[in-house]
Amino acid sequence: MAAGLARLAERDLRVALRTLQSLAEQSASSASFVDTALDQLTGIVASELTTLSICDLAQGTRRVIGRRGEALSDADRAAFDRHFREHPLVRFHSTHPGGPTRRVSDCMSAGAFRNSALHADYYRRIGINYVMALPLCIDDANVISVVFNRSRSDFRDGERAVLDAVRQPLAAIYRNLIACENAGTGLKSIGELAADGGWHMMRVTLAGRVLDASPAATRLLGRFFPEYAAGGRQARLPASLFAWFARSRSWGLERPALDHGQSFSLSHLGARLTIHFVPDREDTGYLLMRSDRLTVGADELGSLPVTDREREVLALVAAGKTNGEIGAVLAVSARTVQKHLEHIFQKLGVETRTAAAVRALAAGDEHAATCA
C-alpha cells in the first residue's frame, strides 16, 4: 500500500485516506460496508454503474449487488453469465489472487472488446463500454470485486492507481467483517446443534482437507462414503460432500448454509446422514454430523421379486422386528412369518435375516433416489 500511496497526488492521497477512515468507522456489518463502499468509491472514481460482483468460478455464474437506484435486470444477468468464462477480468483475476485493480483495456484493445460476443450480448444492452474491477477476495472458487462501469471514457491510470492503493486495506476490512459475522453465527449454531445431542465434529480446511476428527465422525463418514474410509484421517472430503461444502461457505452477503437450514443429507441402508457446516476462521471450519435410523415401507420394495405380503414382512424385518413382533403386527402366527421368510430368502438369493434386511434397505434407497 505504501508504494501505491507514494505515487498519488496529494489531493488523491487525502481522498483515499478519508475514504478508508470513513469505511472503517461506518461499517458495522458486511452489508453496511458494501453500501458505504459502493457510494464512497464512486465519489473517488466516477462510475455510471458500480456493483459488488460475486463470481462463482465453479458454477460460471455471478451475483450482483448494486448501489441504490442502480440495478440489472434478470435478462442482463443472464446475458453476463452466458459469457462468464470469456470475460477478460474474470479470467485475469481468477488467476491473479493478489490483484491488482484492472481495466478491460489492460487485457485487450478497445476494438477487440467492442467486437466481442460479450460486449454485443451484455455490455451494449446496458450501454457500457469501459469496465474496471477492484478485487476484494479471490480464491479457487470465487472472485469478489467492486466493479466500475462507464459508457463514454475509459478509466485513467491515476484512477486505477488510487483504487489499487486502497485495495488491500479495503479487502482486509471486508474479510474481517465477514469473519466476525461467521464467528458469531458459528458459536450460536454450535450451541443449538449440541443441544440436540448425537452430533459428531470434524475440523476441515476450506479446501476440503480434514485436520481433525473424532473417531465417531471418522467412522460415520466411512460408513456413508467407502472411499473416505480407504483414505483414513488427513484425507480430503468425498467429492459429493465437498461439492455441497463449497457452496455452503459464506461469501459476500450470504450466510452459511446452516443459517438457512440447508444441510447435507444422504440416505444409505436405512440410515440418514445429516451434516452442517459451521465456519471457524477464514480458512477452517467444522462439519457437524449425525446419523438417524430410517424405516422402509412395504410400498418402497416394489423392485424386489416378492409378493405384497412378503414385502410387508420384509419391511418389518428391516426395522429389526422379531418373528413374534411381525406376527402381532400382521395378525398371523410366528410360524407363518417364518414360512414367508423362507420364501423371501429363496427369491432374493440370501440365507439370513440380516442379508434380507440389507436388500430391503438398499431397495428403499433406490426408491428414494428415484422419487427425489
PyMOL commands that set and color helices and strands:
alter all, ss='L'
color gray80, all
select helices_A, chain A and resi 2-6+10-26+30-44+74-82+84-86+88-94+104-106+110-114+117-126+157-196+215-224+226-231+239-248+257-260+298-300+308-318+323-330+334-348+353-371
alter helices_A, ss='H'
color red, helices_A
select strands_A, chain A and resi 49-56+61-66+102-103+130-138+142-150+200-205+210-213+264-268+271-279+284-293
alter strands_A, ss='S'
color yellow, strands_A
deselect
rebuild
show_as cartoon
